[in-house]
Amino acid sequence: MSSTAVPAAPAIDEVLADLALQTNRLRIAAWAVGGAGLLVTAAVANIPGDAAALWRLVAMLVSVATPFAYIFAVRPLWRLRRQPMLTPSDSRLGFVTVVGPPGHALTAFVLAGGGILLGLGRPGAAFALALVLLAVLMSLRPTRIVVTPSALRVRSRLRTRSVPWARLTGVRVTGAGDDLRLAVDRAGRAPGTVRLRLAALDVDPAFLVHLLQHYRTVPEDRTAIGAPAELARRRAAYLASSGSAPDLRVDPSAQPAAALP
């Protein structure tokens, strides 16, 4: 056997298991670091005396530093960053993106910010609780893209938009690979665009474009969406063609369009 032979890629089950483990660890780390930030900022903001205003400023600086501390802390866990991978959804009805460290860092920041309000005493306690609940909501309903046999579901913040495959006319990524734009045909109206920042997602933009363009142009393969074996096929096809380095900014069928509300 040649010494230059390329080792076999890990099986899809192994990759998915590693990604699930990493996702859980990143979420737990966000709450651990954010919780520590909450306790520190609450204690510092609660220091009385003539220098109370100064200590509250220090608490604000700690809250700002918390997401950066989180990113630094989880670097050893960030092994699968932007790999060509999505995961089967819990309902097995589609493929879904997962949240990367930047998305979890925002949760840590919100928790640390809640500590400042908690340190102010009773007036800020209700607002601190609101921020903690917001952090919970961010963990339970993160920004994500779900690829289903019938449509794409794009969730940004608290809003979810559904784009049927029949309405999707183009896919492109702009900027530094972090701005996804979906060109959408709207019956009786001008075409629109659904946009989503990919920075918070642990997904390879090139693979995402490859996946969406494939299902847009090969509708017969959509029935297999959600099956790990189908994900393995799409991943293998992408890796086999990645040497051609397609320009993600250009989709020949995409047309300029106004942004959808």
C-alpha positions as CSV (number, residue, x, y, z in Angstrom):
1,M,0.0,0.0,0.0
2,S,1.3,3.4,-0.9
3,S,2.5,5.6,2.0
4,T,0.6,8.5,0.5
5,A,-2.8,6.8,0.8
6,V,-5.4,9.1,2.3
7,P,-6.9,7.7,5.5
8,A,-10.6,6.9,5.5
9,A,-12.9,9.5,6.8
10,P,-14.6,8.8,10.1
11,A,-18.0,7.1,9.9
12,I,-21.0,9.4,10.0
13,D,-22.2,7.9,13.3
14,E,-18.8,8.7,14.9
15,V,-18.8,12.3,13.6
16,L,-22.4,12.9,14.8
17,A,-21.6,11.5,18.2
18,D,-18.5,13.7,18.5
19,L,-20.5,16.8,17.4
20,A,-23.3,16.0,19.9
21,L,-20.8,15.7,22.7
22,Q,-19.1,18.9,21.8
23,T,-22.4,20.8,21.6
24,N,-23.4,19.7,25.1
25,R,-20.0,20.6,26.5
26,L,-20.1,24.0,24.9
27,R,-23.6,24.7,26.3
28,I,-22.6,23.6,29.8
29,A,-19.4,25.7,29.6
30,A,-21.4,28.7,28.7
31,W,-23.6,28.4,31.7
32,A,-20.6,27.7,34.0
33,V,-18.7,30.7,32.8
34,G,-21.8,32.9,32.6
35,G,-22.9,31.8,36.0
36,A,-19.5,32.6,37.5
37,G,-19.7,36.0,35.7
38,L,-23.1,36.5,37.3
39,L,-21.8,35.8,40.8
40,V,-18.7,38.0,40.3
41,T,-20.6,41.0,38.8
42,A,-23.3,40.8,41.4
43,A,-20.8,40.8,44.3
44,V,-18.8,43.7,42.8
45,A,-21.8,45.8,41.9
46,N,-23.1,45.4,45.4
47,I,-20.0,46.8,47.1
48,P,-21.2,49.9,49.1
49,G,-19.4,53.1,49.9
50,D,-18.1,56.2,48.2
51,A,-16.5,54.0,45.4
52,A,-19.8,52.2,44.6
53,A,-20.0,53.8,41.2
54,L,-16.4,52.7,40.4
55,W,-17.2,49.1,41.4
56,R,-20.2,49.1,39.2
57,L,-18.0,50.2,36.3
58,V,-15.7,47.3,37.2
59,A,-18.7,45.0,37.2
60,M,-19.6,46.2,33.7
61,L,-16.1,45.5,32.5
62,V,-16.3,42.0,33.9
63,S,-19.5,41.3,32.1
64,V,-18.0,42.5,28.8
65,A,-14.9,40.3,29.4
66,T,-17.1,37.2,30.2
67,P,-17.8,36.1,26.6
68,F,-14.1,36.5,25.7
69,A,-13.2,34.4,28.7
70,Y,-15.7,31.8,27.5
71,I,-14.2,31.7,24.0
72,F,-10.7,31.3,25.5
73,A,-11.9,28.6,27.9
74,V,-13.6,26.4,25.3
75,R,-10.8,26.5,22.6
76,P,-9.7,23.0,23.5
77,L,-13.3,21.8,22.8
78,W,-13.7,23.6,19.5
79,R,-12.4,20.7,17.5
80,L,-15.2,20.5,14.9
81,R,-15.5,24.2,14.1
82,R,-17.0,24.8,10.7
83,Q,-16.8,21.2,9.5
84,P,-18.9,20.1,6.6
85,M,-21.7,18.8,8.9
86,L,-25.2,19.3,10.1
87,T,-27.1,17.0,12.4
88,P,-30.4,15.1,12.0
89,S,-33.1,16.9,14.0
90,D,-34.6,15.4,17.1
91,S,-37.8,14.8,15.1
92,R,-35.9,13.1,12.3
93,L,-37.7,15.3,9.8
94,G,-34.6,17.2,8.7
95,F,-31.1,18.4,9.1
96,V,-30.3,21.2,11.6
97,T,-27.3,23.4,12.2
98,V,-25.8,23.6,15.7
99,V,-24.7,26.6,17.7
100,G,-21.0,27.4,17.7
101,P,-18.9,29.0,20.5
102,P,-19.8,32.6,19.4
103,G,-23.5,31.9,19.9
104,H,-22.9,30.4,23.3
105,A,-20.7,33.3,24.3
106,L,-23.7,35.6,24.0
107,T,-25.5,33.5,26.6
108,A,-22.6,33.9,29.0
109,F,-22.6,37.7,28.4
110,V,-26.4,37.9,29.2
111,L,-25.9,36.0,32.4
112,A,-23.0,38.2,33.5
113,G,-25.1,41.3,32.7
114,G,-27.8,40.0,34.9
115,G,-25.4,39.9,37.8
116,I,-24.9,43.7,37.6
117,L,-28.6,44.2,38.0
118,L,-28.8,41.7,40.8
119,G,-26.0,43.6,42.6
120,L,-28.1,46.7,42.6
121,G,-30.5,45.2,45.0
122,R,-34.3,44.9,44.9
123,P,-34.8,47.5,42.1
124,G,-32.7,45.4,39.7
125,A,-33.7,41.9,40.8
126,A,-36.7,41.6,38.5
127,F,-34.6,42.7,35.5
128,A,-31.9,40.3,36.5
129,L,-34.4,37.5,36.5
130,A,-35.6,38.6,33.1
131,L,-32.0,38.4,31.7
132,V,-31.6,34.9,33.2
133,L,-34.9,33.8,31.5
134,L,-33.6,35.4,28.3
135,A,-30.4,33.3,28.6
136,V,-32.6,30.2,29.1
137,L,-34.6,31.1,26.0
138,M,-31.4,31.6,24.0
139,S,-30.2,28.1,24.9
140,L,-33.5,26.5,24.1
141,R,-34.3,28.4,20.9
142,P,-31.0,29.3,19.3
143,T,-30.4,30.7,15.9
144,R,-30.5,27.8,13.4
145,I,-31.4,26.5,10.0
146,V,-33.5,23.4,9.6
147,V,-33.5,21.6,6.2
148,T,-36.7,19.6,5.7
149,P,-38.1,17.7,2.7
150,S,-40.7,20.4,2.1
151,A,-38.9,23.7,3.1
152,L,-36.1,25.5,4.8
153,R,-36.8,26.9,8.2
154,V,-34.6,29.8,9.2
155,R,-34.8,30.9,12.9
156,S,-33.2,34.2,13.8
157,R,-33.7,35.5,17.3
158,L,-37.3,34.7,18.2
159,R,-38.7,34.6,14.6
160,T,-38.8,31.6,12.3
161,R,-39.3,32.0,8.5
162,S,-40.2,29.0,6.3
163,V,-39.0,29.0,2.6
164,P,-40.6,26.2,0.5
165,W,-38.2,24.6,-2.0
166,A,-40.5,25.7,-4.8
167,R,-40.0,29.3,-3.8
168,L,-36.2,29.1,-3.3
169,T,-34.5,30.5,-6.5
170,G,-31.0,31.1,-5.3
171,V,-28.5,30.6,-2.5
172,R,-25.4,32.6,-1.8
173,V,-23.0,33.6,0.9
174,T,-21.5,37.1,1.0
175,G,-18.9,38.9,3.1
176,A,-16.4,36.7,4.8
177,G,-18.6,33.6,4.5
178,D,-20.9,34.7,7.3
179,D,-23.9,36.2,5.6
180,L,-26.3,33.7,4.1
181,R,-28.9,35.0,1.5
182,L,-31.7,33.0,0.2
183,A,-33.5,34.4,-2.9
184,V,-37.2,33.8,-2.6
185,D,-39.9,34.0,-5.3
186,R,-43.1,35.5,-3.9
187,A,-46.3,35.0,-5.9
188,G,-47.7,38.2,-7.2
189,R,-45.0,40.3,-5.5
190,A,-41.4,41.2,-6.1
191,P,-38.8,38.6,-5.2
192,G,-37.4,38.8,-1.7
193,T,-34.4,37.7,0.3
194,V,-34.1,35.9,3.6
195,R,-30.8,36.7,5.3
196,L,-29.1,35.1,8.3
197,R,-25.7,35.7,9.9
198,L,-23.8,32.4,10.1
199,A,-21.2,33.6,12.6
200,A,-23.0,32.0,15.6
201,L,-23.4,28.6,13.8
202,D,-20.9,25.8,13.8
203,V,-21.3,25.2,10.1
204,D,-19.0,25.3,7.0
205,P,-20.7,28.0,4.8
206,A,-19.4,26.2,1.6
207,F,-21.0,22.9,2.7
208,L,-24.2,24.7,3.6
209,V,-24.5,26.3,0.1
210,H,-23.6,23.0,-1.5
211,L,-26.3,21.2,0.5
212,L,-29.0,23.8,-0.2
213,Q,-28.2,24.1,-3.9
214,H,-28.3,20.3,-4.3
215,Y,-31.7,19.9,-2.8
216,R,-33.0,22.9,-4.7
217,T,-31.9,21.4,-8.0
218,V,-32.4,17.7,-7.3
219,P,-35.9,17.5,-5.7
220,E,-36.0,13.7,-5.8
221,D,-33.3,13.6,-3.1
222,R,-35.3,15.6,-0.6
223,T,-37.3,12.6,0.5
224,A,-34.1,11.3,2.2
225,I,-33.5,14.4,4.2
226,G,-33.2,13.6,7.9
227,A,-31.5,10.2,7.5
228,P,-27.9,10.0,8.7
229,A,-27.0,7.9,5.6
230,E,-28.2,10.8,3.3
231,L,-26.1,13.3,5.3
232,A,-23.1,11.0,4.8
233,R,-23.8,10.9,1.0
234,R,-24.0,14.7,0.8
235,R,-20.9,15.2,2.9
236,A,-18.9,12.7,0.8
237,A,-20.1,14.4,-2.4
238,Y,-19.0,17.8,-1.0
239,L,-15.6,16.5,0.1
240,A,-15.1,14.9,-3.3
241,S,-15.8,18.2,-5.1
242,S,-14.2,20.6,-2.6
243,G,-11.1,20.7,-4.7
244,S,-12.9,22.8,-7.3
245,A,-13.2,25.6,-4.7
246,P,-16.5,27.1,-5.9
247,D,-17.2,30.8,-5.5
248,L,-19.8,31.0,-2.7
249,R,-20.7,34.5,-3.6
250,V,-22.1,33.6,-7.0
251,D,-25.2,31.5,-7.7
252,P,-26.1,31.8,-11.4
253,S,-29.8,31.5,-10.7
254,A,-29.8,34.1,-7.9
255,Q,-31.4,37.4,-8.6
256,P,-31.1,40.7,-6.8
257,A,-34.1,41.1,-4.4
258,A,-35.4,43.2,-1.6
259,A,-35.0,41.9,1.9
260,L,-38.0,40.2,3.4
261,P,-39.3,41.7,6.6
